[in-house]
C-alpha cells in the first residue's frame, strides 16, 4: 500500500513538473525572437492560411515557433486567413502581437497626379518603396505584359496616358506590376466603360494629355480641345510647351533655345500635327473634353495668373491678351 502511495505521489509530482515545464517552454516560444531588431515589412501577394503564414514568418526569423503560435491562436480562438497585403512585423513583437498585426495590413494612400507622365510617377513610387523606377518604366514600355487583363485595346509600344491618375492604396513592397494593373483597371472602369467604349481612343488620349497640362479649369478644357482641333485642321503647329517638357523628360521653364533647338517629335513648335503619343496621364474631365471639343473659331489662348484663360481667333487679339497677362503679373493681381 505504501509503495502504491509513493508511486501515485511520484506520478502526480511528475505530472506537475511536466505541466510546469511544458508551460514554461510554451510561454518561452511565444516571446519575441529578436528583441533588438527593428520591425520590418512583410508582404503576402495572395491570401494565406494562418498556418502557412506563421511558417513563413518562422523561416524568415520573425517568429520563434510557428507551431506554438498556432496553438496559442487556437486557444485565443484566432485564426482564419491572412489577407493579401503588407504588414509591419518583427522587432520586439510577441507571438500574440504578431497575430494581432496579421489582422491589420498597412494602408497607405498615394496620390498619382494627372499631370504626371510615367517617369515622374515611377520616381514617386520608388521613393514610396514600390520597387525601382526602372522596373515600372520597363513595364510601361511592354504593354503586352498586360494582355488579357483589361478589355480595352492596349497601345503597342507604351502605356503612357493609360496609367489612370487617382489616389491608390499602395503599401510598401507593392510591386510596380501590381500598381500598373490597378491603374489600367481604373482606366478600364472609368474611361473605357464609363465613357461607352469611345472610338479613336488613342487619339483622344493624346489630345486629352495636352489639355490636362494646359488648363487649370475644367470648364475651359473643351474650349482648349477645340483650339487644338482648329489648329490641326489648318495645319498650324500646336505650340504646346508641355510637349517639349515631355520630350526632354524635364519639368522646368523652357528657354528660347528649347523652342528652336530641341530635336524631338514632341517639339510642337517645329513639328506639325499631334505628338507621337500622350504626354501625361489625363483626367476623366480632359478625356471627356477631347472626345467632345467645343466648336468655335479660337486659335490662341493665354492663361492669366488666376488660371483663367483668354481665347482669341486672331494673332493680333492674342498679342493683346498676352499683354493683359503681363500687366496682371506686373500688378500682382490674379484677374
C-alpha positions as CSV (number, residue, x, y, z in Angstrom):
1,X,0.0,0.0,0.0
2,X,2.9,2.3,0.9
3,X,4.5,1.6,-2.4
4,X,1.3,2.4,-4.3
5,X,1.0,5.7,-2.4
6,X,4.7,6.6,-3.2
7,X,4.0,5.8,-6.9
8,X,0.9,7.9,-7.0
9,X,2.7,10.8,-5.3
10,X,5.7,10.5,-7.7
11,X,3.3,10.3,-10.7
12,X,1.5,13.4,-9.5
13,X,4.7,15.2,-9.0
14,X,6.0,14.2,-12.4
15,X,2.7,15.4,-13.9
16,X,3.0,18.7,-12.2
17,X,6.6,19.0,-13.2
18,X,5.8,18.3,-16.8
19,X,2.9,20.7,-16.8
20,X,5.0,23.4,-15.3
21,X,7.9,22.6,-17.6
22,X,5.6,22.4,-20.6
23,X,4.0,25.7,-19.7
24,X,7.4,27.3,-19.2
25,X,8.5,26.0,-22.6
26,X,5.3,27.1,-24.3
27,X,5.5,30.5,-22.8
28,X,9.1,30.9,-24.0
29,X,8.1,30.0,-27.5
30,X,5.7,33.0,-27.6
31,X,8.4,35.5,-26.7
32,X,10.0,37.9,-29.2
33,X,12.7,36.1,-31.3
34,X,14.9,39.1,-31.8
35,X,14.0,41.8,-29.3
36,X,16.8,44.1,-30.5
37,X,15.7,44.0,-34.2
38,X,13.6,46.8,-35.8
39,X,10.2,45.9,-37.3
40,X,10.2,45.2,-41.0
41,X,7.7,45.0,-43.8
42,X,6.4,41.6,-44.9
43,X,4.1,41.3,-48.0
44,X,1.7,38.5,-48.8
45,X,0.9,38.7,-52.5
46,X,-2.0,36.3,-52.1
47,X,-4.3,35.4,-49.2
48,X,-2.7,32.8,-47.0
49,X,-3.8,30.3,-44.3
50,X,-2.7,31.3,-40.9
51,X,-0.6,28.2,-40.6
52,X,1.3,28.9,-43.8
53,X,1.8,32.5,-42.9
54,X,3.2,31.6,-39.5
55,X,5.6,29.0,-41.0
56,X,6.8,31.7,-43.4
57,X,7.4,34.1,-40.5
58,X,9.3,31.4,-38.6
59,X,11.5,30.7,-41.6
60,X,12.0,34.4,-42.0
61,X,13.4,34.7,-38.5
62,X,10.4,36.9,-37.4
63,X,8.6,34.3,-35.2
64,X,10.2,32.0,-32.7
65,X,7.9,29.0,-33.2
66,X,5.0,28.7,-35.7
67,X,3.5,25.6,-34.1
68,X,3.3,27.1,-30.6
69,X,1.9,30.3,-32.1
70,X,-0.7,28.3,-33.9
71,X,-1.7,26.5,-30.7
72,X,-1.9,29.9,-29.0
73,X,-4.1,31.2,-31.8
74,X,-6.5,28.3,-31.4
75,X,-6.6,28.9,-27.6
76,X,-7.4,32.5,-28.3
77,X,-9.9,31.5,-31.0
78,X,-8.0,33.5,-33.5
79,X,-7.5,32.1,-37.0
80,X,-8.7,32.3,-40.5
81,X,-6.9,33.7,-43.4
82,X,-4.2,36.3,-43.6
83,X,-5.3,38.8,-46.2
84,X,-3.2,39.9,-49.1
85,X,-1.2,42.9,-48.2
86,X,1.9,44.4,-46.5
87,X,2.3,44.0,-42.7
88,X,4.7,45.5,-40.1
89,X,6.2,42.6,-38.2
90,X,9.2,41.5,-36.1
91,X,11.3,43.5,-33.7
92,X,10.1,43.2,-30.2
93,X,6.8,41.6,-31.0
94,X,5.5,38.6,-29.0
95,X,3.6,35.9,-30.8
96,X,0.3,37.4,-29.6
97,X,1.3,40.8,-31.1
98,X,2.2,39.2,-34.4
99,X,-1.2,37.6,-34.5
100,X,-2.8,41.0,-33.9
101,X,-0.6,42.6,-36.6
102,X,-1.6,40.0,-39.1
103,X,-5.2,41.3,-38.8
104,X,-4.2,44.8,-39.9
105,X,-2.5,45.2,-43.3
106,X,-0.9,48.5,-43.8
107,X,-2.9,51.1,-45.7
108,X,-1.0,54.0,-47.4
109,X,-2.9,56.3,-49.7
110,X,-0.7,57.6,-52.6
111,X,-1.8,60.3,-55.0
112,X,-0.7,59.7,-58.6
113,X,-1.4,63.2,-60.2
114,X,-3.0,63.9,-63.5
115,X,0.0,65.9,-64.7
116,X,2.5,63.1,-64.1
117,X,4.0,61.3,-67.1
118,X,5.2,57.8,-66.5
119,X,8.7,58.6,-65.4
120,X,7.6,61.1,-62.8
121,X,5.2,58.5,-61.4
122,X,8.0,55.9,-61.4
123,X,10.2,58.2,-59.4
124,X,7.4,59.0,-56.9
125,X,6.7,55.3,-56.4
126,X,10.4,54.5,-55.9
127,X,10.5,57.0,-53.0
128,X,7.5,55.2,-51.5
129,X,9.3,51.8,-51.6
130,X,7.3,50.4,-54.5
131,X,10.2,48.8,-56.4
132,X,12.8,50.6,-58.6
133,X,11.6,53.3,-61.0
134,X,13.4,51.4,-63.8
135,X,11.1,48.4,-63.3
136,X,8.0,50.5,-63.5
137,X,9.3,52.1,-66.7
138,X,10.3,48.8,-68.2
139,X,6.7,47.6,-67.7
140,X,5.1,50.7,-69.1
141,X,7.1,50.1,-72.3
142,X,5.8,46.5,-72.5
143,X,2.0,46.7,-72.9
144,X,1.9,43.0,-74.0
145,X,2.7,42.1,-70.4
146,X,-0.9,43.1,-69.6
147,X,-2.7,41.5,-72.5
148,X,-5.9,39.9,-71.2
149,X,-6.0,41.9,-68.0
150,X,-8.3,44.6,-69.5
151,X,-11.0,44.7,-72.2
152,X,-9.9,47.9,-74.0
153,X,-7.3,47.9,-76.8
154,X,-3.9,48.4,-75.3
155,X,-1.4,50.6,-77.2
156,X,1.5,48.7,-78.8
157,X,4.6,50.5,-77.6
158,X,3.9,52.4,-74.4
159,X,1.2,52.6,-71.7
160,X,1.8,56.4,-71.3
161,X,-1.6,58.1,-71.0
162,X,-3.4,54.9,-69.9
163,X,-2.0,54.8,-66.3
164,X,-5.0,56.4,-64.8
165,X,-4.3,59.1,-62.2
166,X,-6.0,58.7,-58.9
167,X,-5.4,58.1,-55.2
168,X,-4.5,54.4,-54.6
169,X,-3.8,52.3,-51.5
170,X,-0.2,51.4,-52.2
171,X,1.5,50.0,-49.1
172,X,5.3,49.3,-49.1
173,X,6.5,46.3,-51.2
174,X,3.6,46.6,-53.6
175,X,5.2,45.6,-57.0
176,X,5.3,48.0,-59.9
177,X,3.4,45.5,-62.0
178,X,0.6,45.4,-59.4
179,X,0.4,49.3,-59.4
180,X,0.1,49.3,-63.2
181,X,-2.5,46.6,-63.2
182,X,-4.6,48.7,-60.8
183,X,-4.1,51.9,-62.9
184,X,-5.2,50.0,-66.1
185,X,-8.2,48.6,-64.2
186,X,-9.2,52.1,-63.1
187,X,-8.8,53.3,-66.7
188,X,-11.0,50.5,-67.9
189,X,-13.7,51.2,-65.4
190,X,-13.8,55.0,-65.5
191,X,-12.8,55.7,-69.1
192,X,-13.4,52.7,-71.4
193,X,-16.6,51.5,-69.8
194,X,-17.5,54.8,-68.2
195,X,-17.5,56.7,-71.5
196,X,-19.1,53.9,-73.5
197,X,-16.0,52.4,-75.2
198,X,-15.1,55.5,-77.2
199,X,-13.8,55.3,-80.8
200,X,-10.4,56.7,-81.7
201,X,-9.4,56.2,-78.1
202,X,-5.7,56.7,-78.6
203,X,-6.1,60.0,-80.5
204,X,-8.4,61.2,-77.7
205,X,-5.9,60.3,-75.0
206,X,-3.1,62.2,-76.8
207,X,-5.2,65.3,-77.1
208,X,-6.5,64.9,-73.5
209,X,-3.0,64.7,-72.2
210,X,-2.1,68.1,-73.7
211,X,-5.4,69.6,-72.5
212,X,-4.5,68.3,-69.0
213,X,-1.2,70.1,-69.0
214,X,-2.5,73.4,-70.4
215,X,-5.7,74.0,-68.5
216,X,-6.4,74.7,-64.8
217,X,-10.2,75.0,-65.0
218,X,-12.5,72.1,-66.0
219,X,-14.9,74.5,-67.8
220,X,-12.1,75.5,-70.2
221,X,-10.9,72.0,-71.1
222,X,-13.4,71.5,-74.0
223,X,-12.5,75.0,-75.3
224,X,-8.8,74.2,-75.4
225,X,-9.6,70.9,-77.0
226,X,-11.4,72.9,-79.7
227,X,-8.4,75.1,-80.2
228,X,-6.2,72.0,-80.8
229,X,-8.7,70.7,-83.3
230,X,-8.9,74.0,-85.1
231,X,-5.1,74.2,-85.4
232,X,-4.9,70.7,-86.7
233,X,-7.5,71.4,-89.4
234,X,-5.5,74.4,-90.6
235,X,-2.1,72.7,-90.4
236,X,-0.9,75.1,-87.7
237,X,1.7,73.8,-85.2
238,X,0.1,73.2,-81.8
239,X,3.0,75.1,-80.0
240,X,2.3,73.4,-76.6
241,X,5.2,73.9,-74.2
242,X,4.4,70.8,-72.0
243,X,5.1,68.6,-75.0
244,X,8.6,69.9,-75.2
245,X,9.0,69.2,-71.4
246,X,7.9,65.6,-72.1
247,X,10.3,65.3,-75.0
248,X,13.3,66.3,-72.8
249,X,11.8,64.5,-69.8
250,X,12.3,67.5,-67.5
251,X,9.6,69.7,-65.9
252,X,11.2,73.2,-66.0
253,X,10.6,76.6,-67.6
254,X,11.6,76.5,-71.3
255,X,14.1,78.7,-72.9
256,X,14.3,80.3,-76.4
257,X,16.8,77.6,-77.3
258,X,14.4,74.9,-76.3
259,X,11.8,76.1,-78.7
260,X,14.2,76.4,-81.6
261,X,16.7,73.5,-81.0
262,X,15.0,70.6,-79.1
263,X,15.1,68.0,-81.8
264,X,12.2,65.9,-80.8
265,X,8.8,65.0,-82.4
266,X,7.4,66.3,-79.1
267,X,8.6,69.8,-80.0
268,X,5.3,71.1,-81.4
269,X,6.8,74.4,-82.4
270,X,9.0,72.7,-85.1
271,X,6.7,69.7,-85.8
272,X,3.1,70.0,-87.0
273,X,0.3,67.6,-86.0
274,X,-0.1,65.6,-82.9
275,X,2.9,64.3,-80.9
276,X,3.7,60.6,-81.2
277,X,1.9,59.7,-78.0
278,X,0.3,61.1,-74.8
279,X,2.4,63.4,-72.6
280,X,0.9,62.6,-69.2
281,X,-1.9,60.7,-67.6
282,X,-5.0,62.7,-68.3
283,X,-8.0,63.0,-66.0
284,X,-11.6,62.0,-66.9
285,X,-12.5,65.7,-67.5
286,X,-9.7,66.1,-70.0
287,X,-10.6,62.9,-71.9
288,X,-14.3,64.0,-72.0
289,X,-13.2,67.3,-73.4
290,X,-11.0,65.6,-76.1
291,X,-14.0,63.5,-77.1
292,X,-16.4,66.5,-77.1
293,X,-14.4,69.6,-78.0
294,X,-16.3,72.9,-78.2
295,X,-16.9,74.2,-81.7
296,X,-15.6,77.8,-82.1
297,X,-13.1,79.8,-84.1
298,X,-10.4,80.3,-81.5
299,X,-6.8,79.6,-82.4
300,X,-5.0,81.0,-79.4
301,X,-5.2,81.1,-75.7
302,X,-3.2,82.5,-72.8
303,X,-3.6,81.9,-69.1
304,X,-3.9,84.7,-66.6
305,X,-2.2,84.3,-63.1
306,X,-5.7,83.3,-61.7
307,X,-5.7,80.3,-64.0
308,X,-8.5,81.7,-66.2
309,X,-7.7,81.6,-69.9
310,X,-8.2,84.3,-72.6
311,X,-9.1,83.0,-76.0
312,X,-8.8,84.7,-79.4
313,X,-9.3,84.0,-83.1
314,X,-6.5,86.2,-84.5
315,X,-2.9,86.7,-83.7
316,X,-3.5,90.4,-83.1
317,X,-6.1,89.6,-80.5
318,X,-3.7,87.1,-78.9
319,X,-1.0,89.7,-78.6
320,X,-3.4,91.9,-76.7
321,X,-4.3,89.0,-74.3
322,X,-0.6,88.3,-73.8
323,X,-0.1,91.9,-72.7
324,X,-3.1,91.6,-70.3
325,X,-1.3,88.7,-68.8
326,X,2.0,90.6,-68.4
327,X,0.1,93.6,-66.9
328,X,-1.6,91.3,-64.4
329,X,1.7,89.7,-63.4
330,X,3.3,93.1,-63.0
331,X,0.4,94.4,-60.8
332,X,0.3,91.2,-58.8
333,X,-3.4,90.8,-59.4
334,X,-4.8,87.4,-60.5
335,X,-7.7,88.8,-62.6
